[in-house]
Amino acid sequence: MKETGITNFSIFARRACCNKEIFTLDFSEYKNIISEISSTKSELKRIGNNINQIAKH
């Protein structure tokens, strides 16, 4: 379990029994992309709020 990084024994046991092989994947690149998307999303939200305020005036 330590080598795979799976902390839940139930998930580990199911994967080991069903697949007979356990793969480890590195999602660090995707975490960076997701954080960039969320920051862009918040910026777009602020811009939308500013446009709405201008439209009301």
Secondary structure, 3 states (H helix, E strand, C coil): CCCCCCCCHHHHHHHHHHHCCCCCCCCHHHHHHHHHHHHHHHHHHHHHHHHHHHHHC
